[in-house]
Amino acid sequence: MRRIPVVCPFCGIGCRFYIKVVDDTVVDVKAYKGESVNRGSLCPKGLTSTEYLTSPSRLRYPLKKTETGFKPITWKEALREITERLIEFKKKYGADVVGFVSSARCTNEENYVFQKLARLYGTNNIDNCSRLCHASSMVGLTRTLGLGVQSSPFEEILRTNVVLIWGCNPAETHPVLMKYVLKAREHGARIIVVDPRRTRTAQLADIHLQLHPGTDVALANSLMNVIINKRLYNTEFIRERTTGFNDLSIIVDEYPPHVVEKITGVKAEKISEAARMFATAGRGVVIWGVGATQHAYGTDVATALSNLALICGYIGREGTGIYPLSGQNNVQGACDMGALPDFLPGYIRVTDNNGRGRIAKLWGVESLPAEPGLTLIELLKASSRGRIKALYIVGKNLVVSSPDTHMAKDALRRLEFLVVQDIFLTETAELADIVLPAAAWAEKEGSYTSSERRVQWSFKACDPPGEAKPDWQIITMIARGIGLGAYFQYSSVEDITWEITKAVPQYRGITPGRLKENLSGIYWPCPSENHPGTKRLYEKEFPTNNGRATLIPVKYRPPAEAPDEEYPFILLTVRIVGQYHTMAVTKYSQSLMKRWGEPYVEINTNDAIRLGIKNEDYVLVETRRGMIKAKAKVTSKIPSGVVAVPIHWGVNVLTSAILDPHSKTPGLKTCTCKIRKA
Amino acid sequence: MPKIIIDLGKCIACRACEIACEKEHNGRALITVLEFEDEEVALPLSCRHCNKAPCVEVCPTNALSFDKDGAVVLDESKCNGCAMCAIVCPFSIPLISKATKVMVKCDLCSNRRLRGEIPACVEVCPTNALIYGELEEVIKKLRESKAKKVVSAWRKAIEVVAAEASYMIPPRRS
């Protein structure tokens, strides 16, 4: 029996556990009690994460689409076809007609080689799944603080006095984080939750601000209005560490609680009470999730929340910090590695001549593409118009996770060539011309960077099924096939990790040797091999031009789709604890499916009575884009006029592809709908 | 006598305990998370291993007994599946297994305790809503933490007044 230390493949908390292996077969998950974020505890998904590995539905051989369906082919045939087509596209139309979609559930090493492939092929058309969730936080925080990341480790929450949780239900999405929140509460910290639904997290709060969906900016501005008018802000911090307070106070002056009560539906007294509780605590943290960011104004919410933390001085000190939670185990790493259309590894803008030159020199090429590429949804829209002719998608079920499924499917069908590399034949892979079988997380090794910038090594526990291969090997083979072999001379994952230490300044001291020895991981920035890593950012200055954070005022804009006579309800897309994203892997887990196996629609008790809908009745939910059928769950936990549907069972046939203008994140969280008995 | 103590109000109903239990007991969860929507509470309930256990008293075949840790455990070879234990249990915990035709309930993870490990449900719980230990020690710790909250609330009340007083400076408009 062997015990192999791995990193959980699901959310961004970065839990560590062992996999128990007997005779090269994965047997079970075992608790790892050493220094780690979870110290032995796990959520149901982490606990069952080995169940889908052995599913008979795993992809074992490369597949080629024929008129009679998919046919297994050899790796040689698959690689030949892919590389020939890639060379042909570049020759015929130029490299920018090809798009690359990377995965925030692949390792840092794999994201690194994939973006390198895209760029050496000649395009910046590379993006990763964080576009659908946290690009808004990244863009918003880069504007205000200079860097779009979580500022403090999770353990900092234990030392805080107030926890503000915004648009996030960690009790279901990040259960292990609740250990920290509840422990803080035990020490006397107050909990404020902002959510339109009375979620399990909201039930544990001291104050629950139950706002109308889509009114986040107004509420955040109103909290700041109270804090500024009652002089509850941190004068010293604002004077010494920020700029723009004056402009901010002029804008938030337009949001007094009695006005915002009418916009948000939250009582003015409750807004004042929450503002007072937050600002007077002395130490506070702000945690947010996709409820804050998956909107057409997501960047504004992230900006407003950073303003709120800044005026109270809740950044860069003990017991403070901002926490944009990531939903996949390597969202942070995929972005750090430059799997983004506008950033090279280490957040060097592709337009920055010096920085780009440095990377080009490291890779041994003359130049790299300098034009920012297309973001994820833009890639889809360009595919519809024929501007993008081929996509190479790694570990992403784009058909189900993108807004407006019909649009997404149509876009992928219009492509001349689609390659999908995954561990199952997902809905997206079904549309591919060539499907490549990848090794799953436990079948390969490499590093992952959690939401708290903790870089951890995950070891290999078992072999992949059939002829499946680790993503980095497949990507390297394709690179060699299109004549880039000289730049992809990797014989092991560690070779890539070493190159990352040279390319990404924040990872300079994070060597494979250190990661393997130190299971608790290393927090970036880590500038040298003897540097212990940095848990808390911004203690002395912000990585901006003048070292100060910028307070950028943002205005409330009403949501793009407002309820009307035809579509009178607001639809919220939500998550449940026992399923994950598009269910691409969790549907192969028995323990999860028997508990969380069926979709449902949450509807308010009074609305249900009015529409003659009883609990467990089948209902139809329809938007301008599509319709779904599911059982009704009649509940008082959701306000009247709102219905909520878990995202996991293909809810995106309903959602709209309207994009945030700054981050290009789609407004997946809300749209309008109608509902009736089926 | 160690027990599983439930820190009521900390359970987030994620049901990781059920799955951990299932893995430990041949696919059968012997702990159930009961959700009370109106009360906004979830209760992860398993055998309480009562000190004066009615199931042990009533068992006609002496299949139920206390082990060295005080856990109520079953000797499957003696059980005749009469379900009297289920009838007298104040929490309706015992069930009759369809496979073995005899009673089945939480054994406080006998196998894990032999290896010096704590019960699987307690180990996995992401919020520490389940605590394993000597009742007196656990309750003492819970009491201290609750007292701490009272003290910190009192202290904060004083600080708020002080903080509000010290911030009575008009905002800089320049």
Interface residues (C-beta under 8 A of the other chain):
Chain A: D28 A31 N38 G40 S41 L42 C43 P44 L47 T48 N161 A171 E172 P175 V176 M178 K179 L182 K183 R185 E186 H187 G188 R198 R200 T201 Q203 L204 I228 K230 R231 L232 Y233 T235 R239 F245 N246 S249 R276 T280 A281 G282 V577 G578 S591 R595 T635 S636 K637
Chain B: G9 K10 I12 A13 C14 R15 A16 E18 I19 A20 E22 K23 E37 D38 E40 E123 V124 C125 P126 T127 N128 S145 K148 K149 V151 S152 A153 K156 E159 V160 A163 E164 Y167 M168 I169 P170 P171 R172 R173 S174
